[in-house]
Amino acid sequence: MTTDSETVMVKAFAVVEIILKEDRPLALPELAELLGRPKQTVHRTVRQLEAAGFLAREPGRNRYGIGARLSSVAGDVLEWCVRYTPCHLSLTRLVAEVGETCNIGIIDGDAVKYLDRVESDFPLRAQLHPGSRVPLYATGLGKLFLAHLVSRTRRRILEKLDLARFTDNTITDLAALEDELKSIRKRGYAINNQEFHDGIISIAVPISRGERVIAGLAMHAPLARLSIDQATAHVPALNRYAEGFAADFAWENQ
């Protein structure tokens, strides 16, 4: 690879990194100022990233945010990290400790995508697998992600969701869902009380980078075997493993 190619690549990554760091779409003048580079140079890089689908321009505004292609790549990177780092082994150890099925997931558009999952030894369990996609509003992980999104992003997603009912406990009222998300932010973890599958509960905790929730860790169990109170007793263990997963993903600069 030539030096020129490396320079182009580094410039592109720098644009992406600054948008992620600022946690909001940025206009070209802001990008140029924050990067300390000529506006013309930044404009050329941004246009290339936009054309490739890695950045997206806000409708009616000259501000740029993360594009669909980059979001997809980010999910693939996390999935790779889960599979080829100590994460899977740690997830197996967590299942042995709590005695129930556990999984790691990320937000994927209007759903949750499971990156990895380790089943318990019990025959009675929810049968899902890595790569499965489940609803945001009717699962522990999904509600956890919604709760920690910035308000404008959360509103945009909720406005597009069809709050279909899966069970008698599914929250299908938008105001009630907002109240639930507020409670999740306050207590620090999410509870799924038979909202997606009858008889199945889950507890979900965040895997974070600083203040940003990047992924989530959840434990699932049949209500016939584990009550909500018994499940929440495992929150400290889930949080302990979530911290370890964040380190395994190597999100922080080494």
Buried (B, 14 or more C-beta within 10 A) or exposed (E): EEEEEEEBEEBBEBBBEBBBEEEEBBBBEBBBEBBEBEEEEBBEBBBBBBEEBBBBBEEEEEBBBBBEBBBBEBBEEBBEBBEEBEBBEBBEBBBEBBBBBBBBBBBBBBBBBBBBBBBBEEEEBBEBEBEBBBBBBBBBBBBBBBBBBEEEEBEEBBEEBEBEEBBEBBBBEBEEBBEBBEEBEEEEBBBBBBBBBEEBBBBBBBBBBEEEBBBBBBBBBBBEBBEBEEBBEBBEBBBEBBBBBBEBBEBEEE
